[in-house]
Amino acid sequence: AACQRRAAATSSQLSLLAAAPSLSTIQLLSPPHSHPTTTTNTTITIRPRSSRSTRGLYDGRDVRFGNNVPFSLKKTRRKWSPNVQHKTLYSEILDESIKFKVTTGALRTIDKMGGLDEYLLKSRHVVSELKPKVAGKGGQPLQVRNRIVQKLKHQERLRKEAVER
């Protein structure tokens, strides 16, 4: 497509390119762990997230568009919305319940990963795709994730102080 840009990138450049929502396709010519004489073509597609999906746990889901096609083959445009529910989820590390907009697919993923804290820390969908200068625009999941990371660092600092005594 004309809107897709392709760029040769190394793994160190990948994190910088992932922060730019205008890039939709990145082509890696050879991974850093491969032998220098071999070349491998790998294409990674990065879709910019909508502002709606940053306000909750959407697990990569977003509004999709397409056509209704009846027997007469007269196509009419339509959209498919993700199945979003309002749920209160419990964070064990923060020891509190937090209200989220969450898709049913994200609820299944949270169960598979072992809880809300593990999902927020390990999921690839809970990362800021915005530029670092735009602080506070990452949405509620990113804010809760940052609180969890801060609490874990504080607990580690307390453990080190207890060992020193």
N, C-alpha and C positions, 0 to 999 in steps of 0.2 A: 504494500500500500504506500501511497505517497506520503502519508503522515508519519510513517515509521522511519526512524533514523538508525543506521547501523554504524557501530564504532568498534575498532579493535581495542580490546581492553585486557589488562592483566588483573589478577585477583585484588591487588591493592587499589586499582582504579575502580573496581566494581562497586565498592562501598561508596565512593564519591559519585558514581553514576546513578546508583540507586537512590541517592538523595534528590536527584533532579527529576521532578515529575513529568517534564516534557519529553524525556527519552522513553520510548516504548519498546525498543528492541536493542539488545547488546549482543554482539557476536564476539566470542572468545576464540582466538585462533589456536592457541595451545595453552593448556593449563600449566601452572607453575610446577606441578609435581611430575609432569611427563618428561620423557627423554628429549633433549634439545633437537634431535634430528627428526622426531615425529611431530606431525602437525595434526591437530584434531579440531574440527569445526563444531562448536557448541553454541547454540543460540538460546538466550534467556530472554523471556518477554516480561517486562515490568509494566504493569498497568497502573496509572495514577488512580488513587483512591478518591471516591467522592466524599464531600464533607459529611454526608449522611452516615457513611460507614465508619468515620472516625469518631462518631459520638457513641458508639457501642461496640459490642463484641460480635462482629459480623463474619469472622473467620474467612475472609476473602470473598464473601458473597456481596453482590451489588445488584442494582436494577438491570435487567436484561431487556432488550428490545427485539421485536420480530414481527411476523405477520400471522393473522388468522387466515387460513386457507380453506374455504368451504368447498362443497361439491362443484359450484359454478366457477371455481378458481379465481374469483374476484378477491384479491388480497387487500386486507385492511390492517393498518399498523396497530400494534398493541404492545404492552409491556408486562413483564413478570417481576413482581416485587419479592424480595426475600421474606421468609416466614419469621418475622420479628416479634418477639415476646418481651414483656417487661417482667424481669425476674430479680429477686434479691438473692445474691450469692454470698457465701461466707468465705472470708479470707482467714486462714489459720494463722498466718504470720502476723497480720494486723489485728487479729482477734476481734473482727467486726463484720457485720453484714453490709453489703454495698449493693445499691440498686443499679442495674444495667439494662440497656436494651440489648438483647442477645438473640441471635438466630438459633433455630433448633439444631442446625448442624454444629454450631459453636458449643451448644450444651453437650452434644455427644462427644465432641473433641475434648471438652473440659473433663468429662468423666473418664475418657481414655487416658488422658495425661495425668490423672490422679488428683485433680482439684484445681481451683481457680488460681492459686499461687503459681503452680507449675505451668499452667497455661499462659499466664501473663509473662512469666520469665522466659519460657522456651519457645513460644509460638512465633513464627515468622510474620504473622499478621499484626502483631502488637509492636510495631516499630515505627519510628517517625520517618515518614518519607518526605518531610518538609526540610527546608534549609535550617541550619542551626540558629540563624539569627531570629527566626520566627519562633520564639519561645511561647509555651503555653497553648499552642494551636494543635497539639498532637491528639487531643481528645481525652475523654475520661479514662479509657483503658491505659493509656500511656502515663497519665498522672498517677493512677493507682499502682502501676508497675514501678514508677520511680519511688513512691512511698515504700513499697516492699523492699526494693534494693537499699534504700536508705536505712530501713529498720534492720536488715540483715547486716549491713556494715556496722551499725551501732552495736548489735549483739556480738559481732566478732571483736570489736574494740573492747567491749566489757569482758569477754573471755580472755583476751590477752592481758588486760589489767589484773584479772584474778590470778592468772598463772604467775605473773611477776611478783605478786605478794607472797 
